Every structure is written in structure tokens, then in C-alpha cells.
């Protein structure tokens, strides 16, 4: 017996949570509701993979412990599917990173050094010279502008230098022979001396 009201997967979320499958219930209410709903429909043995068909099965098995067991089984399958998707994504990102490292594309090789040079030789001196010029000449509007934008400028340059710091640290690690950081500064110096 099909329901007359058009349903969506979010309408079933509360019922599935009550059956002991909170993660699956949350997924039904989110953007992946259709994928989670398909797993739920299969676990419940619904005639179709629609919210109405699942609702009908749940209505006929209102107090049946088998419905709760099926919902928990569907949740385990959902979690396994999410784990597999995450594993595939990590594998894909790793493959992309390896391809970028092996790439002979000049832009791929030079964007980080160019970023460092632009930031340290163009942007910072330009801002410093502008601020010093405003102070030296007593340009009130310029001084007030820098004062009003000081929090924004600190955030901006903090983020820019943060990216640069990550690059420098990673590049140093690459040059020292791998992704393993030295245990300490002295340990790094000892490794360098031993190599010579």
C-alpha cells in the first residue's frame, strides 16, 4: 500500500534514528540521502528504492525487532561504503600528488618558489614602503587607512606566511632525504655532518 503523500528520505530520518541507526538516519536527512536510502531499502527488502516504499515496509513492521536489526545492518553497510569512498579518495589524492611531484611542468615546479619571491620581494616591501611614506609625509588618510585595516592586514600576511612556512618546512624535509623530520636541530646537524 503506497502512501499518497510525496515523501523524501529526510522524512524517514527520525524513524531510522529511533530504530538504533543514528548515523544512517542523519545521512538520510543530508545531501547523500538517496545513496543511504538505497542501502536502507535493500536491507529492509523494500519493493522499490523510494522513500514511500521504505515507509510502507516500516509501517507494516512497526514493532518488529527485525526492522531495527535491518536498520542497524544498513547502517553498518553505510559506514563501510563511506570508509571505502574515503579510502578511494585518499588513494586518488596520493596518485595526484605523485603525478605532480614527477611532473616536469615548469609551473608545477616553480609556483612555490615564485610565491615566496613575490611575497618577500614585492608585497611586503610595497606595503612597508607605503606605510613608511604615509608616516613620513604625515598623510593622515593613509595612516588612518593602515590603522583601520591593521587586523585585516595581519590576518592576510599571517595566512600568506603560514603557507610559505609550510612550503619551506616541507621542502627542507625533502632535501634532507624524505618525509621524516629530524628529531631535533642537533640531530639534523649530526645527520648533515655524517653525510659529508
C-alpha positions, 0 to 999 in steps of 0.5 A: 500500500503506497502512501499518497503523500510525496515523501523524501528520505529526510522524512524517514530520518527520525524513524531510522534514528529511533530504530538504533541507526543514528548515523544512517538516519542523519545521512538520510536527512543530508545531501547523500540521502538517496545513496543511504536510502538505497542501502536502507531499502535493500536491507529492509527488502523494500519493493522499490528504492523510494522513500514511500516504499521504505515507509510502507515496509516500516509501517507494516513492521512497526514493532518488529525487532527485525526492522531495527536489526535491518536498520542497524545492518544498513547502517553498518553497510553505510559506514563501510561504503563511506570508509571505502569512498574515503579510502578511494579518495585518499588513494586518488589524492596520493596518485595526484600528488605523485603525478605532480611531484614527477611532473616536469611542468615548469609551473608545477615546479616553480609556483612555490618558489615564485610565491615566496619571491613575490611575497618577500620581494614585492608585497611586503616591501610595497606595503612597508614602503607605503606605510613608511611614506604615509608616516613620513609625509604625515598623510593622515588618510593613509595612516588612518587607512593602515590603522583601520585595516591593521587586523585585516592586514595581519590576518592576510600576511599571517595566512600568506606566511603560514603557507610559505612556512609550510612550503619551506618546512616541507621542502627542507624535509625533502632535501634532507632525504624524505618525509621524516623530520629530524628529531631535533636541530642537533640531530639534523646537524649530526645527520648533515655532518655524517653525510659529508 
